[in-house]
Structure formats: structure tokens, C-alpha cells
Amino acid sequence: MRVVNTLPFWLAPLYERFTAQQSQRGHAFLFLGSDGLGQMALLDAIALHWLGGQRLEDHPDVIRIARLEGKRDIAVDQIREVTQWAQQTSHGHLGRVVILEQAEYLNTAAANSLLKTLEEPPEGVRFLITASRAGKLLPTILSRCQRVLVPTPETSAAQQWLQTQVKAASAEEVRLALTLHHGAPLAAQAWLIETGLSDWRDWQKHWQASQQNHRVTTSLSDWARKDAERFCRHLGQQAYLDGHTGNFIAWQMVRIVWQVQRALRQNISKDILLDNLILATDNLLTGVSPQLNLSGRRGALA
């Protein structure tokens, strides 16, 4: 079976174009697109095309880099491992391939280390890199890569595909899943199959009660404090959904949630963050523009 036949329908044309273009003679390619579009399957297919063979598992001329389980960042030691590996002689005659997933999670030291390798790439080594947020990458890394936009499928085609994959989901649930995941079918599929939909229904009970009261209810506050990251995720999704109805205040809340999520990754006190976020949510529910400002004191949000 041709590799292209194993890719989702929205990726197959990109694979065909990319592998057919001899202009892709560079050494580093950055694939940009929302999480859940199937970037890693695409990169695996391209690597197979370059190196030949039927599978990449344990291929001696391929190395993969991603966040380690339980870690927030890609560490500099991981990039140094790549650098050392890249200096070795390839096992075949078709070169070597580095596959780097979600480059936006490179910490500062790792990003600088990668930049040095991209500036002076070892002969015969090519880089396939994914990222969903190019703005979080060093401009100098962006300048060293050829950018490739991973397409989001047209909505009706994505809905039809997702309905065939998750037959138990209703048309409304399929539309909701795609909206919350920016049209990325694989992310929406995982959300429907795993616990995403049941978690969303639980969230809706607390959120709708708060909407009726025009304030954050005690039950929603308690629910938030059980898991700050879960609260941020659902509040951000809710604000994103409401923003599509033309609610400008909801878009402001999306930005605030992003601020809090970044602060949570910096290990700032969750209690401080939640107090501020719940207050901003109260503002949202009363129709007041939510505000959240960075404070110099302890790096906290206020």
C-alpha cells in the first residue's frame, strides 16, 4: 500500500506535493498547524519517503524529540543528544532525519542549542519540525526553516469524516468537538472517544448555573479549585465558543486564560491564580470587561 493511502484525506495532497518538489532541498522544514491535524503521521511518511523502507520504528537513521512524560518543556539535554547523534555516520546512504515534535515547548537553552545545529547542520541530516504556535519560536529558528502550512480540512468534509469515525456521536456533538479543537479532526476524534465529552457535560452543569446567577457559584468555584488546569481548559473553550457568537468580552477572557495557563507553567501559586481568574470570570458573567494584570510581587497575577 502506498504511504499516501494511509494518511487522512486532508494530508495526502500535501504529502504528494511536498515529496514531488525537488525544491525541498533544504535541511530544515517547519510544519505549522493546529494540534490534532496528524502532523506526526505526515512527518513519518515523509521520513519514510526520504529513507526508504516500510517502517520507522527503531530506524537507526531517525531520532525523535518531544516533551518527556510529565515535563513541561523540551530540555537542552535532549537537543544535545540530537547534536551528538547527528555527528555520527549514517547507517544507510540516504542520510539521517531528526523529527522534532511541538517545537514551541523548547525551553530557552534548548532553543539556542537547536539554533546552533540549524546554523551549521551536519552533512546529510534533515530536520522535520512541528509547531502549532510559530510566535513562540525564536525568530532566528524560523529564519533557518522552510515553513510548510498543514491544512485544516473544510468544515463539512471534516464533519463527515468524523461522523464515520465516531458513529455514536450526534451531528451536534461532532460540530462542537470540531469547533473546540479549531477544526482539527484527530483532536476532535480523541475528545469524543475519550473523556472529553463527558467532562464537557460536567462543566456545562456548573457553567450554566453560574450564568443563571450572573456570578461564579460556589459549586463552580469548588470545581475550579479541584484542578486549576482543567478549569482553565474548559473556561478557555467556553470563552472561545461564546466568542464565535460575537461576544467580544468572551474573546477578552480567552486572552486572560492564556495568561493564567502560562503562569501555571511557571509554578506561581495556584491559589493566587485561581482567585484572580475566578474574579475575572465573575466580571464576565455580569457583562463587565474582565481584567487581569501582571504584578511584580512574586510574579503573581493581580
Buried (B, 14 or more C-beta within 10 A) or exposed (E): EEBBEEBBEBBBEBBEEBBEEEEBEEBBBBBBBBBBBBBBBBBBBBBBBBBEEEEBEEBEBBBBBBBEEEEEBBBBEBBBEBBEBBEEEBEEEBBBBBBBBBBBBBBEBBBBBBBEBBEEBBEBBBBBBBBBEBEEBBEEBBEBBEEBEBEBBEEEEBBBBBBEBBEEBEEEBBBBBBBBBBBBBBBBBBBBBEEBBEBBEBBEEBBEBBBEEEBBBEEBBEBBBEEBEBBBBBBBBBBBBBBEEEBEBBBBBBEBBEBBBEBBEEEBBBEBBBBBBBBBBBBBBEEEEBEBEEEEEEEBBB
